[in-house]
Amino acid sequence: MSDEEDQPTQFARFQAPNGDDTESWAPQSVASVLQRVQESPGDEVSVELLVRQLERIPNEARAHQLVRLLLESREESIPKHAVLGIWGKLVTGNTTKTPGKARAKSATNIPIIRSRLLESKRKQAECDLKLLQNRITLLQQEECKAWKKIAQTKDRAQEILEMRLATLQRKEEKSMHQIERERQSRSAQKKHNGLKKESVIKKKHAAIQIISKKYQDVEQVKSESKRLKAERERLQLLQVEGARAKRQAIRRQEDALKKKKLQERQQVDEVAALRLMKKAIAEERQIREHRKKVKEMEEAERALIQRLQGTQLIQREAYSVLERALLRTDLKRAHSVAPLGDR
């Protein structure tokens, strides 16, 4: 499509099949739109009309990406081969997300701009693979460090728990020893006062106190055991919750990193596609300019040949006139010489 064509003429070339109205006909895929672009006459296509057609394609993320690139080019018209080449770049750039059959079908409909683009894509893929391998290695190292820290934390928590349990056990043993010493002391006192009648009441009272104390000590030991058991369960629960929180934090970091990598990759692909599209536009326009100059030179050559032929014709006519003039001169000279001979 040439630059001199107006909008109605360009719009006529995007009519729907069977003469339907364009606004009521929705294209099924980007390939169908690009097929009609390729079949239309001229070298360039209107960016506005092409964007309008692409925006009508439902559920096509790469079509929206192509529309964004076309709008960012800030061109009124764009060479058809450049559009096809950029679409091929977008399709081959997303091969990991496209099923095998759909990828093969779209790839056969899109021509490759030049072999150097394939080499550039291969080098870019190798570079991306190397960067991805480095990032995976760093992530694996960070994961190893995280697991080491988790193991150290578990060991430290276990040590603290064992120290607390040992401390509580020592306190319990000390309490039992104290009870035993008191019991022995009271028993000795009871034996010492056993022979005295007046100490009967005291002995009974001491016995009652000992029994009461023992009962209180037993209840205290039971209560302390329950408390220690609850403390152990609480520490174990805290340990499990801490490990779960750390796993969730690591998973969130990994998801954020994957999302960031995907966004960076999409930005790089869009910048590369836009750069290739602008380069293709410039190359197509240079080719048309060269063709125009060749056509002008051919027309100038034909004009020079025609002028040379005309000049040669005039030259031949001049030679003919000269020959006739010379012939008449020779005849006159012959006629003038003949009468002199007769005399």
One Martini backbone bead per residue (centre of mass of N, CA, C, O) as a GRO file, in nm:
protein
  343
    1MET     BB    1   0.092   0.038   0.026
    2SER     BB    2   0.083   0.351  -0.039
    3ASP     BB    3   0.123   0.684   0.072
    4GLU     BB    4  -0.096   0.827  -0.137
    5GLU     BB    5  -0.321   0.690  -0.013
    6ASP     BB    6  -0.624   0.694   0.110
    7GLN     BB    7  -0.843   0.586   0.345
    8PRO     BB    8  -1.072   0.460   0.168
    9THR     BB    9  -0.885   0.276   0.003
   10GLN     BB   10  -0.766   0.118   0.243
   11PHE     BB   11  -1.042   0.019   0.357
   12ALA     BB   12  -1.129  -0.151   0.106
   13ARG     BB   13  -0.892  -0.375   0.160
   14PHE     BB   14  -1.063  -0.461   0.450
   15GLN     BB   15  -1.277  -0.634   0.359
   16ALA     BB   16  -1.489  -0.864   0.404
   17PRO     BB   17  -1.609  -1.144   0.334
   18ASN     BB   18  -1.869  -1.131   0.100
   19GLY     BB   19  -1.911  -0.807   0.155
   20ASP     BB   20  -1.901  -0.736   0.435
   21ASP     BB   21  -1.891  -0.563   0.710
   22THR     BB   22  -1.627  -0.477   0.909
   23GLU     BB   23  -1.774  -0.421   1.189
   24SER     BB   24  -1.935  -0.720   1.171
   25TRP     BB   25  -1.640  -0.841   1.135
   26ALA     BB   26  -1.448  -1.095   1.299
   27PRO     BB   27  -1.152  -1.196   1.342
   28GLN     BB   28  -0.994  -1.504   1.435
   29SER     BB   29  -0.692  -1.407   1.357
   30VAL     BB   30  -0.381  -1.290   1.283
   31ALA     BB   31  -0.337  -1.454   1.023
   32SER     BB   32  -0.585  -1.342   0.866
   33VAL     BB   33  -0.495  -1.047   0.865
   34LEU     BB   34  -0.209  -1.093   0.734
   35GLN     BB   35  -0.318  -1.221   0.474
   36ARG     BB   36  -0.469  -0.961   0.376
   37VAL     BB   37  -0.221  -0.785   0.376
   38GLN     BB   38  -0.055  -0.951   0.167
   39GLU     BB   39  -0.287  -0.935  -0.065
   40SER     BB   40  -0.254  -0.652  -0.076
   41PRO     BB   41  -0.175  -0.380  -0.228
   42GLY     BB   42   0.132  -0.282  -0.199
   43ASP     BB   43   0.387  -0.201   0.059
   44GLU     BB   44   0.180  -0.069   0.261
   45VAL     BB   45   0.019  -0.013   0.584
   46SER     BB   46  -0.215   0.093   0.791
   47VAL     BB   47  -0.199   0.130   1.129
   48GLU     BB   48  -0.492   0.198   1.208
   49LEU     BB   49  -0.635  -0.040   1.059
   50LEU     BB   50  -0.469  -0.270   1.184
   51VAL     BB   51  -0.541  -0.213   1.480
   52ARG     BB   52  -0.848  -0.242   1.446
   53GLN     BB   53  -0.836  -0.545   1.368
   54LEU     BB   54  -0.670  -0.658   1.615
   55GLU     BB   55  -0.877  -0.559   1.844
   56ARG     BB   56  -1.106  -0.780   1.740
   57ILE     BB   57  -0.947  -0.998   1.873
   58PRO     BB   58  -1.005  -1.259   2.078
   59ASN     BB   59  -0.796  -1.377   2.304
   60GLU     BB   60  -0.503  -1.212   2.217
   61ALA     BB   61  -0.204  -1.131   2.343
   62ARG     BB   62  -0.015  -1.092   2.092
   63ALA     BB   63  -0.195  -0.885   1.953
   64HIS     BB   64  -0.160  -0.667   2.173
   65GLN     BB   65   0.148  -0.652   2.143
   66LEU     BB   66   0.143  -0.560   1.844
   67VAL     BB   67  -0.020  -0.303   1.892
   68ARG     BB   68   0.185  -0.165   2.082
   69LEU     BB   69   0.417  -0.156   1.874
   70LEU     BB   70   0.270   0.010   1.656
   71LEU     BB   71   0.217   0.261   1.836
   72GLU     BB   72   0.526   0.309   1.916
   73SER     BB   73   0.626   0.380   1.618
   74ARG     BB   74   0.477   0.638   1.495
   75GLU     BB   75   0.322   0.535   1.233
   76GLU     BB   76   0.109   0.554   0.961
   77SER     BB   77   0.295   0.353   0.801
   78ILE     BB   78   0.378   0.005   0.703
   79PRO     BB   79   0.545  -0.249   0.608
   80LYS     BB   80   0.452  -0.567   0.548
   81HIS     BB   81   0.717  -0.721   0.614
   82ALA     BB   82   0.749  -0.600   0.896
   83VAL     BB   83   0.495  -0.717   1.025
   84LEU     BB   84   0.562  -1.016   0.971
   85GLY     BB   85   0.835  -1.020   1.120
   86ILE     BB   86   0.732  -0.935   1.404
   87TRP     BB   87   0.536  -1.167   1.439
   88GLY     BB   88   0.752  -1.386   1.423
   89LYS     BB   89   0.905  -1.292   1.675
   90LEU     BB   90   0.668  -1.330   1.879
   91VAL     BB   91   0.618  -1.631   1.828
   92THR     BB   92   0.914  -1.737   1.882
   93GLY     BB   93   0.929  -1.600   2.177
   94ASN     BB   94   0.652  -1.801   2.268
   95THR     BB   95   0.703  -2.121   2.251
   96THR     BB   96   0.670  -2.213   2.562
   97LYS     BB   97   0.339  -2.130   2.555
   98THR     BB   98   0.294  -2.300   2.293
   99PRO     BB   99   0.161  -2.528   2.138
  100GLY     BB  100   0.268  -2.732   1.891
  101LYS     BB  101   0.043  -2.700   1.673
  102ALA     BB  102   0.000  -2.391   1.692
  103ARG     BB  103   0.295  -2.312   1.635
  104ALA     BB  104   0.317  -2.441   1.350
  105LYS     BB  105   0.083  -2.286   1.220
  106SER     BB  106   0.190  -1.990   1.270
  107ALA     BB  107   0.478  -2.026   1.142
  108THR     BB  108   0.378  -2.088   0.842
  109ASN     BB  109   0.237  -1.789   0.813
  110ILE     BB  110   0.535  -1.672   0.880
  111PRO     BB  111   0.786  -1.497   0.764
  112ILE     BB  112   1.119  -1.445   0.732
  113ILE     BB  113   1.318  -1.191   0.701
  114ARG     BB  114   1.612  -1.298   0.798
  115SER     BB  115   1.891  -1.479   0.882
  116ARG     BB  116   1.997  -1.274   1.100
  117LEU     BB  117   1.758  -1.312   1.298
  118LEU     BB  118   1.822  -1.602   1.376
  119GLU     BB  119   2.100  -1.544   1.493
  120SER     BB  120   2.003  -1.338   1.702
  121LYS     BB  121   1.812  -1.533   1.851
  122ARG     BB  122   2.023  -1.741   1.930
  123LYS     BB  123   2.203  -1.553   2.097
  124GLN     BB  124   1.979  -1.465   2.292
  125ALA     BB  125   1.914  -1.748   2.396
  126GLU     BB  126   2.196  -1.807   2.511
  127CYS     BB  127   2.201  -1.569   2.704
  128ASP     BB  128   1.943  -1.643   2.862
  129LEU     BB  129   2.044  -1.921   2.954
  130LYS     BB  130   2.285  -1.821   3.115
  131LEU     BB  131   2.128  -1.638   3.308
  132LEU     BB  132   1.942  -1.860   3.418
  133GLN     BB  133   2.163  -2.041   3.532
  134ASN     BB  134   2.275  -1.833   3.731
  135ARG     BB  135   2.010  -1.793   3.886
  136ILE     BB  136   1.973  -2.085   3.973
  137THR     BB  137   2.236  -2.106   4.131
  138LEU     BB  138   2.168  -1.882   4.334
  139LEU     BB  139   1.910  -2.012   4.441
  140GLN     BB  140   2.042  -2.271   4.541
  141GLN     BB  141   2.230  -2.131   4.742
  142GLU     BB  142   2.006  -1.993   4.906
  143GLU     BB  143   1.865  -2.256   4.984
  144CYS     BB  144   2.100  -2.380   5.140
  145LYS     BB  145   2.122  -2.153   5.346
  146ALA     BB  146   1.834  -2.179   5.455
  147TRP     BB  147   1.860  -2.473   5.554
  148LYS     BB  148   2.091  -2.420   5.748
  149LYS     BB  149   1.937  -2.219   5.925
  150ILE     BB  150   1.712  -2.412   6.002
  151ALA     BB  151   1.892  -2.622   6.140
  152GLN     BB  152   2.015  -2.428   6.347
  153THR     BB  153   1.747  -2.347   6.476
  154LYS     BB  154   1.661  -2.626   6.565
  155ASP     BB  155   1.905  -2.686   6.743
  156ARG     BB  156   1.873  -2.442   6.932
  157ALA     BB  157   1.587  -2.512   7.030
  158GLN     BB  158   1.663  -2.789   7.146
  159GLU     BB  159   1.869  -2.686   7.350
  160ILE     BB  160   1.679  -2.504   7.509
  161LEU     BB  161   1.477  -2.725   7.586
  162GLU     BB  162   1.680  -2.908   7.736
  163MET     BB  163   1.767  -2.697   7.943
  164ARG     BB  164   1.488  -2.655   8.070
  165LEU     BB  165   1.438  -2.947   8.149
  166ALA     BB  166   1.688  -2.974   8.331
  167THR     BB  167   1.613  -2.750   8.527
  168LEU     BB  168   1.342  -2.870   8.619
  169GLN     BB  169   1.462  -3.137   8.719
  170ARG     BB  170   1.647  -3.015   8.936
  171LYS     BB  171   1.423  -2.882   9.095
  172GLU     BB  172   1.267  -3.140   9.154
  173GLU     BB  173   1.496  -3.288   9.302
  174LYS     BB  174   1.541  -3.075   9.520
  175SER     BB  175   1.257  -3.089   9.635
  176MET     BB  176   1.269  -3.389   9.712
  177HIS     BB  177   1.512  -3.365   9.900
  178GLN     BB  178   1.382  -3.163  10.091
  179ILE     BB  179   1.151  -3.347  10.174
  180GLU     BB  180   1.329  -3.574  10.281
  181ARG     BB  181   1.473  -3.411  10.499
  182GLU     BB  182   1.220  -3.324  10.651
  183ARG     BB  183   1.123  -3.605  10.711
  184GLN     BB  184   1.371  -3.694  10.872
  185SER     BB  185   1.358  -3.469  11.082
  186ARG     BB  186   1.073  -3.540  11.189
  187SER     BB  187   1.138  -3.827  11.262
  188ALA     BB  188   1.354  -3.760  11.471
  189GLN     BB  189   1.174  -3.583  11.644
  190LYS     BB  190   0.969  -3.805  11.704
  191LYS     BB  191   1.167  -3.994  11.843
  192HIS     BB  192   1.262  -3.792  12.059
  193ASN     BB  193   0.942  -3.743  12.158
  194GLY     BB  194   0.825  -4.035  12.222
  195LEU     BB  195   0.883  -4.054  12.544
  196LYS     BB  196   0.688  -3.816  12.558
  197LYS     BB  197   0.377  -3.733  12.649
  198GLU     BB  198   0.360  -3.419  12.579
  199SER     BB  199   0.428  -3.496  12.260
  200VAL     BB  200   0.174  -3.619  12.128
  201ILE     BB  201   0.039  -3.376  11.998
  202LYS     BB  202   0.281  -3.287  11.832
  203LYS     BB  203   0.310  -3.545  11.672
  204LYS     BB  204   0.034  -3.534  11.542
  205HIS     BB  205   0.069  -3.259  11.417
  206ALA     BB  206   0.322  -3.332  11.255
  207ALA     BB  207   0.190  -3.557  11.093
  208ILE     BB  208  -0.025  -3.382  10.962
  209GLN     BB  209   0.175  -3.188  10.825
  210ILE     BB  210   0.324  -3.395  10.659
  211ILE     BB  211   0.083  -3.494  10.498
  212SER     BB  212   0.006  -3.219  10.384
  213LYS     BB  213   0.276  -3.163  10.248
  214LYS     BB  214   0.281  -3.405  10.064
  215TYR     BB  215   0.024  -3.338   9.916
  216GLN     BB  216   0.122  -3.064   9.810
  217ASP     BB  217   0.373  -3.172   9.665
  218VAL     BB  218   0.228  -3.356   9.468
  219GLU     BB  219   0.054  -3.138   9.337
  220GLN     BB  220   0.291  -2.965   9.247
  221VAL     BB  221   0.424  -3.176   9.065
  222LYS     BB  222   0.185  -3.213   8.875
  223SER     BB  223   0.163  -2.919   8.787
  224GLU     BB  224   0.454  -2.900   8.676
  225SER     BB  225   0.424  -3.123   8.465
  226LYS     BB  226   0.200  -2.988   8.305
  227ARG     BB  227   0.356  -2.733   8.242
  228LEU     BB  228   0.590  -2.870   8.088
  229LYS     BB  229   0.416  -3.000   7.871
  230ALA     BB  230   0.295  -2.736   7.763
  231GLU     BB  231   0.569  -2.607   7.692
  232ARG     BB  232   0.657  -2.818   7.486
  233GLU     BB  233   0.416  -2.784   7.296
  234ARG     BB  234   0.459  -2.483   7.242
  235LEU     BB  235   0.744  -2.507   7.118
  236GLN     BB  236   0.666  -2.696   6.889
  237LEU     BB  237   0.461  -2.505   6.760
  238LEU     BB  238   0.657  -2.274   6.708
  239GLN     BB  239   0.845  -2.434   6.527
  240VAL     BB  240   0.639  -2.503   6.307
  241GLU     BB  241   0.547  -2.213   6.243
  242GLY     BB  242   0.825  -2.105   6.164
  243ALA     BB  243   0.874  -2.298   5.928
  244ARG     BB  244   0.622  -2.218   5.767
  245ALA     BB  245   0.688  -1.917   5.735
  246LYS     BB  246   0.954  -1.957   5.583
  247ARG     BB  247   0.836  -2.110   5.342
  248GLN     BB  248   0.643  -1.885   5.254
  249ALA     BB  249   0.858  -1.668   5.208
  250ILE     BB  250   1.017  -1.822   4.992
  251ARG     BB  251   0.780  -1.853   4.796
  252ARG     BB  252   0.727  -1.551   4.756
  253GLN     BB  253   1.004  -1.484   4.645
  254GLU     BB  254   0.992  -1.673   4.400
  255ASP     BB  255   0.739  -1.549   4.269
  256ALA     BB  256   0.851  -1.262   4.239
  257LEU     BB  257   1.095  -1.342   4.065
  258LYS     BB  258   0.937  -1.467   3.831
  259LYS     BB  259   0.772  -1.214   3.762
  260LYS     BB  260   1.013  -1.029   3.707
  261LYS     BB  261   1.138  -1.199   3.480
  262LEU     BB  262   0.894  -1.188   3.291
  263GLN     BB  263   0.883  -0.880   3.260
  264GLU     BB  264   1.171  -0.843   3.154
  265ARG     BB  265   1.135  -1.026   2.906
  266GLN     BB  266   0.903  -0.867   2.775
  267GLN     BB  267   1.055  -0.598   2.748
  268VAL     BB  268   1.284  -0.705   2.572
  269ASP     BB  269   1.104  -0.812   2.341
  270GLU     BB  270   0.970  -0.540   2.271
  271VAL     BB  271   1.226  -0.380   2.206
  272ALA     BB  272   1.329  -0.572   1.985
  273ALA     BB  273   1.078  -0.559   1.804
  274LEU     BB  274   1.082  -0.252   1.759
  275ARG     BB  275   1.365  -0.237   1.636
  276LEU     BB  276   1.307  -0.433   1.398
  277MET     BB  277   1.072  -0.276   1.277
  278LYS     BB  278   1.227  -0.013   1.213
  279LYS     BB  279   1.439  -0.149   1.037
  280ALA     BB  280   1.238  -0.264   0.827
  281ILE     BB  281   1.122   0.004   0.740
  282ALA     BB  282   1.386   0.131   0.637
  283GLU     BB  283   1.453  -0.091   0.429
  284GLU     BB  284   1.195  -0.073   0.259
  285ARG     BB  285   1.235   0.229   0.182
  286GLN     BB  286   1.510   0.196   0.045
  287ILE     BB  287   1.416   0.003  -0.172
  288ARG     BB  288   1.209   0.195  -0.300
  289GLU     BB  289   1.413   0.419  -0.365
  290HIS     BB  290   1.592   0.251  -0.551
  291ARG     BB  291   1.370   0.178  -0.751
  292LYS     BB  292   1.303   0.467  -0.830
  293LYS     BB  293   1.584   0.540  -0.939
  294VAL     BB  294   1.597   0.317  -1.153
  295LYS     BB  295   1.348   0.410  -1.308
  296GLU     BB  296   1.454   0.694  -1.376
  297MET     BB  297   1.709   0.596  -1.528
  298GLU     BB  298   1.557   0.435  -1.742
  299GLU     BB  299   1.399   0.674  -1.855
  300ALA     BB  300   1.650   0.841  -1.930
  301GLU     BB  301   1.766   0.632  -2.122
  302ARG     BB  302   1.529   0.626  -2.320
  303ALA     BB  303   1.545   0.926  -2.392
  304LEU     BB  304   1.835   0.921  -2.504
  305ILE     BB  305   1.782   0.714  -2.724
  306GLN     BB  306   1.569   0.877  -2.874
  307ARG     BB  307   1.748   1.123  -2.925
  308LEU     BB  308   1.967   0.968  -3.080
  309GLN     BB  309   1.785   0.867  -3.302
  310GLY     BB  310   1.702   1.148  -3.399
  311THR     BB  311   1.988   1.246  -3.460
  312GLN     BB  312   2.052   1.025  -3.666
  313LEU     BB  313   1.827   1.099  -3.862
  314ILE     BB  314   1.923   1.386  -3.915
  315GLN     BB  315   2.200   1.300  -4.015
  316ARG     BB  316   2.101   1.135  -4.258
  317GLU     BB  317   1.952   1.367  -4.393
  318ALA     BB  318   2.203   1.544  -4.428
  319TYR     BB  319   2.355   1.341  -4.602
  320SER     BB  320   2.146   1.336  -4.830
  321VAL     BB  321   2.158   1.634  -4.901
  322LEU     BB  322   2.459   1.634  -4.964
  323GLU     BB  323   2.452   1.424  -5.189
  324ARG     BB  324   2.257   1.577  -5.375
  325ALA     BB  325   2.428   1.827  -5.402
  326LEU     BB  326   2.675   1.686  -5.524
  327LEU     BB  327   2.529   1.564  -5.765
  328ARG     BB  328   2.438   1.832  -5.893
  329THR     BB  329   2.720   1.946  -5.925
  330ASP     BB  330   2.827   1.724  -6.115
  331LEU     BB  331   2.619   1.766  -6.339
  332LYS     BB  332   2.681   2.059  -6.401
  333ARG     BB  333   2.976   2.012  -6.468
  334ALA     BB  334   2.924   1.818  -6.703
  335HIS     BB  335   2.753   2.011  -6.878
  336SER     BB  336   2.976   2.238  -6.899
  337VAL     BB  337   3.195   2.053  -7.045
  338ALA     BB  338   3.061   1.944  -7.307
  339PRO     BB  339   3.046   2.204  -7.497
  340LEU     BB  340   3.352   2.251  -7.507
  341GLY     BB  341   3.415   1.988  -7.670
  342ASP     BB  342   3.249   2.061  -7.931
  343ARG     BB  343   3.431   2.320  -8.002
   0.00000   0.00000   0.00000
